[in-house]
Amino acid sequence: MSSRLPNADRGFRHEINALRAIAVVAVIGFHFWPNLIPGGYAGVDVFFVISGYLITSQIVRQLDDGAFSFLDFYQRRIRRIFPAALFVLVIITVVVLFITSPLEWADFAGQISASALFVENWLLSILSVDYLASSASPSPVEHYWSLSVEEQFYLLWPAFLVVTAWICAKTRSTTRTRVVILATVIAISLLYSIFLVHSDPAPGYFNTFGRVWEFACGALLSVVLTRRQLSRGAAVTVGLTGWALLLSSFWVLSAEIPFPGVAALLPVGGALLVAAAGTPSSESVWSRAYANPVVMFVATVSFAAYLWHWPLLIFTADVIDGPPNNLLLVAMFAATLLLAWLTTRFVENPLRFRPARSGVRRNRTMTVGVVAALMVAAVGTIPLILVNVKAVDLSGMGAAVSTTDASSISNGSQLCVGAQALDAQADCTDGPYPVLTPNPLDPDRGFGPAIDDGCATTRDEDVYPVCTFGNPASKIRVAYVGDSHAITMFPAIEQLAIANDWNLTVFLRGRCSWRTPTGNSDTCDKFRQMVQTSLTTGEPWTAVITMATRGAASKKAEDYRDVWKPVMARGTQVVVIEDNPHTTDSARECVVTNIADARSCADPRDIAIERDPQFVAATSMHGVATVSLSDYFCRPDSCPTMIGGYVVYLDGNHLNYQYSETLAPYLARELDTVTKDLIASSPSN
């Protein structure tokens, strides 16, 4: 080791520039070609390390020189981040109004405002455990979560370093004390990140405190490098090792690996080693590679490129109604770099490098920055305001259509209600209807009574409610088990319980179907074990009714049969309801934009009804009763999005619980044909 000061603190860091370039290319590559760069999302973690390194180097140097100013620091951060970030948000807001569906405006508005206030990560943390949000379309500002984490770090870190400097002054061992404090922060935050990954992975991914250790690793490196630097030979070895770790992380990691936690040590460690190695010499291969014009350009526009790439992808997919092909993706990559250069050249740099020497001007920068963020947050609410206006218009338009076409209703007929419109035996007329139920733009629509009563939970919640409905004293004991699709079908099941004198117990958990445990020992496996114990001990159940999301279901029939067999061995009837059809964004949007003829909004039947693995397993197992309601969702060739005045779907695959209520008599009819102890034994039959 050498005691020479590194080029780290005094000169331009070419290796940091190279890290910026590779990080942004990895992130864009992951979003554009996820199968090609499955771990490219780790590029964000590289940015976190760089930020911790550079900011800490700057603040510590100023603290040691007695020249640090909170005001100077924050105004520089505002000049660096706010112009491009807020400018892109405004453009996104405008584009949202022109090319996206009003069905998405309310969600997008909330996220745009959260991004302008740099709290998008916390909003996504909340939404990640929300049923509706988990199946909603991707927002064009989701990527602002990492920028929010970074801004929160910038907000708190200077005060932390000031306190650390005060402690160092008291101990008279500056470097050693800083190293100990930073190492402690790293250990605590890393352990917390590991805990989140295993206990609360979805919201934990966005948690600022579970990411602090990555910034702190960069900070620790900056403190260590202020005193010592690697020799040239060691620097080459360390640099090569760092690049090997970093680049391999983009292919070793994938969406299936819990992250960040321990897995993030790979890209973080690689970035640290590259930064520690520095640039061995001005005439080396390293220097020429790092100073390559392409690397320099990408690094210079990396921040703006990160801001632009994601909305370009989302908006393009929305316009073409599907994923872009490779040729279009390449064009989007070029467009990303072009927009990034224009934004850097004409928006970011003019404001970032404008002189701000006087205290008055620095104060003005702070004020203007805060006001600008608040204004953009306000602008972000425009889609929400407009969607509420449109929701009112929809109700009015529905009433107007009903009045205009009332004469078309046959004498003696009445309007069909919900699923009744597809009942060949019903003597009624399909429309027109006074209003759509529920209003597709109603922000208060939800998953229905099971959720509202606290009788259903998400996979991420470590609670396991069991609720009873109907007649608790009845000898007809029915268990209803399933995931979020079973939750939205619950209103029909509850109606049957009341009408047929059932003692109904529900076991409902989003994203967690009734099958054999996966072995992950997560909350879903705990739920499955609890359900299985309840169904195989104590007094036998009359029947167990179950339903599962076809898209998330296990493809192995044994995963279902192995849990059904011990239940059926006790004399319990297992009934499997086929999953409801799914719908497309275009069909759902058709209802909003074509209210006068909403009955025409439909998907082809062969697209809407996909293979349901759980239902297939049931049809091939003796003794398991199966119920299909497809004919009450679909015509012979199509599956409408509006049936009998009811909007069928809450989103792309979940039912509106109001429509499921209208399925109750048809579910009873189907059950009556496959069981003897549920409908036929009812006092009403």
N, C-alpha and C positions, 0 to 999 in steps of 0.2 A: 504493500500500500504506500501511497505517496501523500505527503502533507500539502501538496499544491492545491490552491483553490481551484475548483473545477470551472469549466466554462459555463456551469449551471447558472450562476447568479449574475454574471457580468456581461455575458454575450448572448447572441441570438441562439436559441436552442433548436438546431435543425432536427434533432431526433424527436423533439416534442411535436414539431410540425409534421413529421412523418407519421407519428402516432395519431394525430388528428385526421390525417388523410386516410389512413387505413381504417380507422374507427368509423368514419362516416360512410366509406365505401362498404364496409361490412354490414352496417345497419341497413343501408339502402338495398344492398344485395339480398339480405335476409327478407326484407319486405317484398321485393320484386321477384326473387327466385328462392323461396324458402327451402325447396328441396336441394338446391345447389349449395347454399350456405346456411345449413340448419342452425348454426350457433352464432350467426352474425349479430343477433341481438346483444351479444356481449360487448359490441362496440360502444354501447352506452356506458358500460362500466369503465372502459378505457377513458372516456371523457371525464368521468368522475375522478379518476386517479389524477389526470392532468390538472383538473381544476384544483384539487387539494394541494397538489405540488406547487403550482404557480402562485396561487393566492397566499399560501402559507409562506413561501419564499419572500414574497413582496411584503407582507405584513410584518413578519419577523425581522426582516432587514430594517424596516422603518421603525419598529419598536426599539431595536438595538441602537439605532441612531437618534432616537428621541423625536422622530419626525412623523409618527403615525397620526392620522386624522380620520375619524369615523366619517366625517362629512366628505372628505376627499375620496375615501374608499367607495362609499355608496354612490356618489355622483359618477364615478368612473364605471361602476357596474351598470348603472342606469344607461349611460351613454353606450356601453358595449352591448347590452342585451335588449333594451326596450325598443329602439327604433325598428329593427328587423322583426322582432317577435310580434309587436303590436301591429305593424304594417301587414304582415302575413295574416294575422287574425281578422283584420278588417276585410281583406280580400276574400278570405274563406267565408265570412258572414254573407257577403254579397253573392258569392257563387252558390252557397247553400240555398238561398231564396230562389235562384233561377233554375237549378238543375236537380235538386233533391226533392223528395216527396214531403208534403206537409205532415205525413205520418211521423217523420223523423225530426221535424223542426223543434219540438219542445225539448227533446233530449239534446240535440245539437246546441241549442241556445244555452242550456245550462252549462255544457262543457266549454263553450266558447268563453262565457263569462268567467268560469273557474280558471281557464287558461290565462285570461288577461290579468287575473289577480294572483296567478302562480300558485294555485291550490288544486290543480287538475289531478295530481296524484292522489289526494285525499278523496276527491269526488269519485275517481275510478275505484278506489279501495272500497268505498261504500257500495257503488254500483256492481262490483264484482260478486257480491253475495245477494244481489237483487234478482229475482226470477225474470222479470221483464227485461232488465238490462242485459242479462246473460245471453239473451237470444236476439238482442237488438242489433241493428246494422252498425258496423264500425263507424265511429265518429271521425271526421276529418281532422280533429285536433287531439286525438288520443295521445299522439307522440309528445305533446306538451307536458306529459307527466314527468319526464326526466328533467325538462327545463324547470319545472316547478320544484322538484327536489333540489336542483342546483341552486335556485334562488333562495330557497329556505336555508340551505347551507351557508350561502353568502350573508344572509341576514344574521345568523347566530355565530358563525365562526370567528369574526373579528373580536367579539366580546370574550369568547372562550380564550383566544390567544392573548388578549390583554390580561385576563385573570392568570393565565399560565405565566406570563412575563412577571407579574407581581409575585407569584410563588417562587419563580426562579431568582428574583432579586432577594427574597428572604433566605433562600437556601444557599445562595452564592455558588451554585453549580448549574449554570444555565443550560448547557446542552444536555447533560445527563438528566436533569429534571424534566426538560421538555420531552426527551425520549421516553422516560417512564410514564409521564402523563399521557402522551399520545399512544403508547403501547397499551395502556389501560383502556383508553377509549376504543381502540381497535378491538381488543379482546371482548369488551362488553357488547359493542355493537355487532360484532361477528356472531357471538353466541346468541344474541337476540335474533339475528337474521336466520340462523340455523333453527331456532325455536319456531319462528314464523313459518319457515318453509315446511316444517313437519306438522304444525298445528293449525295454521291458518294461511295456506299458500296463496290463494287468489288475492285477498286484500293485502297480505304481507308483502307481495311483490312490489307494491307501490309505497310501502312504508318508509318515510324519510329516515327514521332512526335505525332501521335495518340496513340502510345504505351508507350511514355515516362512516363506517369503518373503511369503505373504499376511498373516500376523500381523505380520511385520516392516514391511510397507508401512503398516499402521495405526500401528505404533510410530513410524515415521519421521514420519508426519503429526503425531503428538502432540508430538514434539520440535520440529518446525518451528513449530507453532502456539503454542508457549509464548512465542515471541518476536514473532510478527507475526500480523496478522489482515487478511483481505480487507476492502476498503471495501464499503459497502452495494451499490453498483452492480455491482462485480465479483462480490460474493457471489451476487447474483441470477443473473448469467450463468453462473458456475461451478456453482451449484446446479442450474439447468435442464439444463446439459450433463451433469452427473452423473446426474440422474434419467433423462435420455434414454439414456445409455449403459447404465445399470443395467437399466432396464425393457426395452430392446431386447435385452439379452443373454438374457432369458428366452424370447425367440422366435427369435433368431438362432442360438443354440446348440442342439444336439440330441445325442442319444445317439451319432450317427455321427461327431461331431467329436472328435478326440483331446483329452483333458482330464485334468488342468488345463493345464499348459504355457502356451503363448502365448495360447490361447483364454481362459484365466482372467483375462487382463489386462482384458478388457471389463467383467465385473462388479466386479472389484477396483478398477479405475480409476473406475468409476461411483460406488462406495461411498466412495472416497477424496474425490472431488470434492464429494459431498453433505456429508460430514463437514467438509470444509474450508470450505464455504460457511456452515455453521452455520445459525442462524435470523436472517435479516437484521434484524428488529425485532419487538418484542412485539405490535405492532398490525398486522402485515402479513398478507397472505393465507397466507404460509408458516406463520406462527405458528398461525393458526386451523386450517390443515390438519393440522399436526403435533399440535396439542392436541385434535384431534377425539376425542370419547369412544370411538368405535370403534377408532381408531388406538391410543389409550392402552390400551384393554382388551386388544387383540390383542398389543401389545408387552409388556404386563405378564404375560400368560400364555404368551408365545411359547416359553419353554423347556419348560414342561410340555406345550404343544401339540405341539411337536416330538417329545417322548417318546411321546405317546399315539397320534399319527396312524397310524404305521406298523403297530404291532401290531393296531390296529383294522381296518386294511385286510387284513392277512394272515389274521386270525382270521375275519373276515366271509367272505372268499373261501373259506376252508376249510369253514365251516359250510354255505354255499350251493353248494359244489363248483363254483365258477366265478367269473368276474369280476363285481363288483356293477354294477348298472345305474345310470344317472345319478341317479334318485330316491334310491336307497339311498346313493349317494356323498354327496349333499347332506345326508342324515340323519347320515351318518358324520362329515361336516365339523362339523355342529352338535354331535354327541356329543363330538368331539375338543375343541371349545372348552369344553363343559360340564365334561368330565373335567379339562381343564387348569385351569379356574377352581377347581374343588374341590380339586385337588392343590396349587395355589398357595396357596389360602386356608387349608387345614387341615393341610397337610403341610410345604410349603416355608417359608412365612412364619413360622409359630410357632417353628421352629428357627433360621431364618436371622436373625431379628431379636431373638432372646433375648440379653440382655446377657451379655457375656463379658469382663469387665474384668480380673479377676485372672489372674495367671500360672498358678495352679493350674487355674482353669476353662478357660483356653486350652489347657493341656496335656491336660485331660480331653476337650476337643473333638477334638483330634488323635487321641487314643487311641480314643475312641468311633467316630470316623469310619473309622479303619483297621480296627478290629474289625468294624464293621458291613459294610464292603466284603467282608471275608473271610468273614463269615457268609453274606452273600447269594451269594457265589461258591460256598460249600458247598451252600447251598440249591439253587443251579442244577444241581448234580450229581444231584439226586434223579431226574430223568427217566432219566439214564444208569444209575443203580442199578436202577431199576424195569425198564428195557428188558433189562438183563442177566438179571434174575430171570425176566422173561417169555420170554426166549430159552431158558432152561433148561426152563421149563414147556412150551414148544412141542415140544421134543424128547420130553419125557415124554408129552405128549398124543398125539403121533404114534405112539409105541410102544403106548400104551393102545388106540388105535383099531385098530391092526394086530391086536392080540391078540383084541379083541372080535369083529372081523369076519373073522377068518381063515377061518371055515367057508364064507364066501361065495365063496371062490376055487374055480373049477371044478377038478375032479380032472384031473390031467395037465397043467394049465396053469401057467405061471409068471408072475410079475409083469412087466409091461412096464417098460422102463427108458427114461426120457426120451422122445425123439422116437419111439421104437418104439410108444408108446401110440397114435399117430396113423397107424401103418402098417397099412393094410387087409390086407396080406399076412401080418402077424405073428400067430402063434398064441399069444396071451398075454392076460392079464387086466389091465385098467387099475385097479390098486389093490385093497385099501388098502395103504399103504406104512408101513414102520417109522418113518421120519423123512423130513422134507423135506430135499432137497439142492439148494443149501446152505440152512442155516437162515436165513430172511429177516432175522432180527434179529442175525445174527452180525456183530460190529463189524469182524472181520478179513476179510470178503469183499472181493474186489477185482476187478481187470480181467484177472487171469490171468497165464500164463507170459511172454507177450511183454513186459509191463510189468515183471514180477519179474526177468526176465533182462536188463533194460536195453536191450531191442531195440525199444522204442517210446518216443516222447517226446511232449510237448505242443507246441502251436503256439508257446508263449512261450519254449521252451528253444532256445538257440542251439547245439545239438548235433545231429548227424545220424548216428545209429548205423545200420549195415547188418549184419544177422546172417544166418548160413547154417545151415540145418537139413537133416536127411536125410542123403543120401549125397553128399559133396562131389565124388566122382569120377564121378558119374552124368552121362550125356549128356542126360538129361531135365532141362533147366534151366528152372526155374519161378520167376518173380518174383511176389511177393504185395504189392500196393500198396493203401493206403487209410488211412482216418481211424480214430476210436475205435470205430466199429462193426465195422470190419475187424479191429481189435485183439481184440475180444471173440469174433470168429469164428475167430481164429487157431488155437485148439486143434484144431478139426476139420481145418483145412488141414494142420497139423503131422502129424496122424495119417495123412492121405493121403500126405504126403511120405515118411513112414517105410514105409508099407505098399506104396507103388508105386515106391520107389527113385528119388525125385526128389532133385535138387540144388536145394533151396529157399532163395531169398534174400528177405528181407522188408524192405520200406520202409514203415514204419508211423509215423504222426504224428497225434495227436489234433487234431480240428477242421481237418484239412487233406487234402482229397480230391485224387485224381489228376485234374488238369485244367490248362488253360492258366493261367500266372501272372496274377495280378490287376493287376500293375504297381505294387503298393505297396512292393516291395522289402523285405518283412518276412521273418521266418524261414520262414514258410510258402512264400513264393515261392522262397526259396533251396532249400527242400526239393524243391519241384516241379521246379526246374531241375536239381537233382542227380539226381532220379529219371529225368527225361527223357534226360539225358546217359547215364546207366547203361543205359537200355533201347534207345538208338539207336546206341551205339558198341560196338566189340569184337565178340565172338562173339554171333550172334543167339540170343535166348531161344526155348525151345520154346513157352512160353506165359507170358502175364501175366494173373494173376487179380486182380480189383479189386472193391471194395465201398465204398459211401459212405453217409453219413447222409442220408436223403431230405429231412429238414427243413432242413438247411444246404446242400444241393446247389444248384449253379447251375442256373437254369431254361433256360439256353441250351445246346442240343444241340452247338453248335459248340465250346463250351469243352471238351467231351470228345472229340469226333471229331478235333479238330485235334491232340491228343496221341496218339490211337490210330493215325492214318493212317501216320506215319513208322515206328512200331513194326511195324505189320502189313505195311508195304512190305518189311520184311526177312524175311518169312516167319513171323513170330511170331503165334501165336493169342492174341487178346485174349478173355478170358472175364469177363463182368460178372455178379456175384451180386446179385440183388435184395436191397435192404435189408430187415432183419427188421422185423416189425410193431412198433408202439409199444403202450404200455399206459397205463391211467389210474391215478390214485392210488387210486380206490375199488376197482379190481380187485386192486391189490397189497395194500391193507389187508385185503381180504376173506380173503386167504390167512392172515393173522395172526389175524384174529378168528373165522374159520370153519374151523379146522383139520380138524374132523371131516368136512367136505364141501368141501375145498379145490378139488376138481376142478370144482366149479360156478362158481368165480371166473373170470369171463371178460369180455371186451369184445366188442361187435358187430364182426363182421369188417370191415364197411365203414368203421368208425371206426379200427380198429387198423391196417388196411392203407391207407396213403395213396399218392398218386402218387410214384414215385421217378424224378426227372428223369434221372439217369444211366442207369437201367435202360431208360427210354423211349427215350433217345438210342441205346442199344445195339440195341434191338429194331428200330429203323428204319434201321440201318446194315448193309449187306451185309458178311458176313465176320466179324462180331462174334458170338461165342457168348454166350448168356444162360442163366442158371440161376436158377430160382425155387424156394425152399424153403417157400413160404407154406403148402403143405399139411401141413408138418411143424411148423407153428406154430398152424395154425387148422383148425377144423372148417368145414363148409360155411357156417355162419351165425355162428360165434363164434371168438374166439381166446383160449384159456384162459391163465391166469397160472400155473397148475400143470399140468404134463404129465408123466405117467409118474413121479410122485414127485419131479420136479425143479421148483423155482421157476425160471421161464423168465427173468425180468428182474432185473437188478441195480438198476435205477431205472426211470424212465418210458420209456426208449428203448434202453438198453444191455442186451445179453444177459448173463446169468450165464455165465461161461466154462464152468462145469460142464455146462450144458445144451448148449452148442455142441459139446462133445465127443461127445454122443450123436447129433449130426447127421452125423458123419463118413460112415457107410455110405450115407446118403441123398444126401449131397453127391457121393459117388463114383458113385452110381447116376445122378444127373442129369448129371454130367460125362461119363459113359460114352456118353450119348445125343447129346452135342453136340461131342465132340472125338475124335480118333483117336490122339493121341500121349501122353495122360496116364494114363488108367486101363487102356485096352486093351493098352498096351505093357508094363504091369507084369508082372514075372516070375510074379506070383500069378494072372494071368488067362490 
